[in-house]
Amino acid sequence: MSHGMHFLLTNDDGVDAPGLAALESAVCEFPSVQVTVVAPMSEQSQCGHRVTTATPLVTEQRGERRFAVEGTPADCVRVAVFGLALDVDWVLSGINQGGNLGQDIVISGTVAAAREATYHGVKAMSFSHYVKRGWPLDWTRAASWVRGLITERMRAPIQAGQFWNFNLPHLEAEAREQPEVVSALPARGPLPVAFVRSPEEGAEHRTEYLYAGSYADRPRDPGSDVDVCFGGKISMSEIAI
């Protein structure tokens, strides 16, 4: 299924992020594929679907078929398709360092890249890795899991105007086999938003609040993507634009 395919890779953690390198290693193992990386110059996490139209999008070539864009993930897809005029079969975004579940989907730059591709009729998938604080990330293992997901989804039909959003669980170091993949709707429960007041005094009539929400404490709506991923399985959601 992958013979002769052209994959466009991007992310929101930046062109030098280890998750993007893991995604690239996963795809490059397919036979006879062409891979182009067009990713942000710097981290663009939680930028949502912001695009740049009023200022130039500075683009640097960092190697053969590798470009860094001074813009967002959605900008990267636009530059690749309409600026570099690449004819791609799939846009793959990730692997994001951190989950993109439920409410995260509208905030995530990783997911926005896949959504932007879908708007233009290009098939897409986004990949994120839930992170448990204090646990190291095994990017080699993640790449192996993602390789399996790509292989399976390339064989599966998807309706026009939809893309896949995957979230990998953070498992113990000895877990090597790909976890079960479970189709799940995005959670509807809100993120646990909380703030603490900064102890430092600001200017008059000005106060600073520091975000203090705990991602791990978010509601686990039964059967949702959060519930699946937090339960140690890979969540797979079909997202409609």
C-alpha positions as MATLAB code, in Angstrom:
seq = 'MSHGMHFLLTNDDGVDAPGLAALESAVCEFPSVQVTVVAPMSEQSQCGHRVTTATPLVTEQRGERRFAVEGTPADCVRVAVFGLALDVDWVLSGINQGGNLGQDIVISGTVAAAREATYHGVKAMSFSHYVKRGWPLDWTRAASWVRGLITERMRAPIQAGQFWNFNLPHLEAEAREQPEVVSALPARGPLPVAFVRSPEEGAEHRTEYLYAGSYADRPRDPGSDVDVCFGGKISMSEIAI';
ca = [
       0.000    0.000    0.000;
       2.897    2.383    0.670;
       4.780    1.860   -2.622;
       5.299    5.162   -4.407;
       3.586    7.187   -1.688;
       4.645   10.747   -0.882;
       4.335   11.614    2.812;
       4.450   15.168    4.134;
       5.560   15.272    7.782;
       4.996   18.173   10.155;
       4.348   18.876   13.849;
       3.930   21.672   16.376;
       6.957   20.907   18.593;
       9.373   22.220   15.982;
      11.505   20.827   13.179;
      14.166   19.510   15.584;
      11.764   17.765   17.974;
      12.432   14.096   18.834;
       8.812   13.179   18.138;
       9.131   14.347   14.534;
      12.351   12.356   14.183;
      10.497    9.297   15.496;
       7.700    9.804   12.966;
      10.252   10.187   10.191;
      12.012    6.973   11.193;
       8.672    5.149   11.196;
       7.750    6.277    7.686;
      11.191    5.857    6.150;
      11.022    2.107    6.779;
       8.243    1.761    4.215;
       9.516    0.659    0.799;
       9.742    3.075   -2.115;
       8.288    6.103   -0.356;
       9.120    9.776   -0.656;
       9.223   11.795    2.559;
       9.253   15.579    2.845;
       9.464   17.395    6.176;
       7.954   20.878    6.433;
       7.755   21.881   10.091;
       7.863   25.002   12.281;
      11.247   26.541   13.069;
      10.305   26.692   16.755;
       7.728   25.181   19.064;
       4.147   26.176   18.258;
       2.300   24.101   20.859;
      -1.332   24.985   21.595;
      -1.479   27.466   18.716;
      -4.662   25.868   17.379;
      -5.501   26.459   13.732;
      -3.860   29.870   13.493;
      -2.602   30.783   10.016;
      -0.419   33.619    8.729;
      -1.697   35.829    5.920;
      -0.498   39.371    6.678;
       3.259   38.755    6.923;
       5.725   36.661    4.878;
       6.314   33.052    5.888;
      10.091   32.736    6.027;
      11.101   29.229    4.910;
      14.581   27.719    5.234;
      15.755   24.569    3.506;
      17.502   22.415    6.117;
      18.491   19.544    3.856;
      17.154   17.438    1.022;
      13.338   17.551    1.191;
      13.501   19.201    4.635;
      12.175   22.712    5.329;
      11.655   24.870    8.420;
       8.897   27.479    8.348;
       8.617   30.516   10.596;
       4.940   29.809   11.175;
       2.366   27.432   12.575;
       1.688   23.784   11.656;
      -1.268   24.840    9.496;
       1.043   27.356    7.794;
       3.495   24.520    7.111;
       0.856   22.483    5.304;
      -0.154   25.519    3.241;
       3.448   26.335    2.331;
       4.128   22.718    1.388;
       1.067   22.314   -0.829;
       0.734   25.796   -2.307;
       4.191   27.363   -1.905;
       6.513   24.431   -2.568;
       3.809   22.915   -4.788;
       4.314   19.421   -3.377;
       2.029   16.668   -4.614;
       1.543   14.594   -1.462;
      -0.617   11.559   -0.731;
      -0.683   11.875    3.051;
       0.030   14.502    5.695;
       1.284   12.980    8.947;
       1.556   15.299   11.956;
       3.411   14.520   15.187;
       4.471   12.662   17.172;
       3.448   15.329   19.677;
       5.048   15.237   23.121;
       1.836   15.271   25.141;
      -1.705   14.095   24.549;
      -4.210   15.734   22.244;
      -7.491   14.422   23.585;
     -10.984   15.838   23.907;
     -10.839   19.601   24.285;
      -7.169   19.557   23.226;
      -8.215   18.837   19.650;
      -9.264   22.428   18.961;
      -6.216   23.826   20.775;
      -3.606   21.559   19.217;
      -1.332   22.707   16.427;
      -0.529   19.051   15.732;
      -4.162   18.267   15.005;
      -4.618   21.536   13.092;
      -2.035   20.430   10.528;
      -4.043   17.294    9.789;
      -7.252   19.329    9.668;
      -5.717   21.842    7.235;
      -4.633   19.004    4.944;
      -8.136   17.548    5.046;
      -9.646   20.875    4.012;
      -7.555   20.650    0.830;
      -8.469   17.067    0.047;
      -5.259   15.454    1.319;
      -5.605   12.418    3.580;
      -4.141   12.973    7.019;
      -3.360   11.542   10.437;
      -2.176   13.203   13.639;
      -0.230   11.418   16.377;
       0.325   12.395   19.992;
       1.944   10.683   22.972;
       0.367   11.109   26.395;
       3.084   11.848   28.968;
       3.144   10.737   32.584;
       5.246   13.099   34.641;
       8.573   11.589   35.659;
       8.460    8.759   33.117;
      10.953    8.807   30.225;
       9.584    8.706   26.683;
      10.697    5.823   24.479;
      10.599    7.358   21.002;
      11.861    4.183   19.341;
       8.912    2.282   20.765;
       6.535    5.075   19.781;
       7.856    4.985   16.211;
       7.179    1.251   16.064;
       3.602    1.719   17.252;
       2.982    4.557   14.811;
       4.400    2.518   11.926;
       1.775   -0.122   12.649;
      -1.003    2.467   12.848;
      -0.042    4.019    9.516;
       0.093    0.608    7.857;
      -3.373   -0.297    9.119;
      -5.036    3.032    8.304;
      -3.621    3.234    4.797;
      -5.584    0.084    4.022;
      -8.798    1.401    5.597;
     -11.346    3.677    3.955;
     -12.098    7.090    5.398;
     -14.816    9.477    4.340;
     -13.999   12.743    2.590;
     -13.689   15.552    5.108;
     -12.402   13.317    7.902;
      -8.981   12.482    9.346;
      -7.620   10.247   12.095;
      -6.319   11.484   15.434;
      -4.287    8.984   17.474;
      -3.087    9.184   21.063;
      -0.455    6.785   22.388;
      -0.514    5.780   26.069;
       2.524    6.128   28.327;
       3.277    2.583   29.436;
       5.947    0.907   31.535;
       9.381    0.581   29.953;
       9.068   -3.166   29.428;
       5.869   -2.915   27.341;
       7.006   -3.509   23.757;
       4.010   -4.798   21.805;
       1.622   -2.303   20.251;
      -1.278   -1.717   22.643;
      -4.822   -2.394   21.526;
      -6.213    0.303   19.242;
      -9.676    1.442   20.305;
     -11.973    3.706   18.305;
     -13.259    6.445   20.599;
     -15.085    9.741   20.460;
     -13.286   12.799   21.876;
     -14.081   13.415   25.528;
     -16.609   16.156   26.221;
     -15.524   16.769   29.793;
     -13.564   20.012   30.296;
      -9.934   20.304   31.192;
      -9.317   20.941   34.912;
      -8.534   24.648   34.586;
      -6.955   26.239   37.663;
      -4.780   29.256   38.417;
      -2.614   30.427   41.298;
      -1.881   34.058   41.948;
       1.731   35.020   41.440;
       3.467   35.906   44.732;
       5.340   38.699   42.982;
       3.772   42.132   43.027;
       3.168   43.598   39.599;
       2.397   47.117   38.533;
      -0.540   48.911   40.090;
      -3.897   47.372   39.083;
      -2.058   44.438   37.540;
      -1.997   40.845   38.810;
      -0.353   37.730   37.381;
      -2.051   34.326   37.413;
      -0.110   31.110   36.745;
      -1.865   28.141   35.161;
      -2.027   25.253   37.620;
      -4.375   22.748   35.983;
      -3.431   19.056   36.187;
      -3.754   17.262   32.855;
      -3.780   13.846   34.522;
      -6.778   14.844   36.659;
      -9.071   15.587   33.709;
     -12.443   13.770   33.591;
     -12.349   10.303   32.038;
     -15.682   10.224   30.241;
     -16.423    6.475   29.929;
     -15.407    5.156   26.504;
     -13.892    8.488   25.405;
     -10.440    9.035   23.931;
      -9.225   10.186   27.353;
     -10.559    7.033   29.011;
      -8.993    4.803   26.359;
      -5.569    6.460   26.373;
      -5.352    6.847   30.151;
      -6.347    3.180   30.366;
      -3.226    2.084   28.487;
      -4.611    1.695   24.972;
      -4.204    3.680   21.768;
      -7.182    5.945   21.122;
      -8.245    6.421   17.509;
     -10.771    9.123   16.640;
     -12.211   10.016   13.263;
     -12.452   13.807   13.217;
     -14.711   15.629   10.762;
     -13.841   19.097    9.513;
];
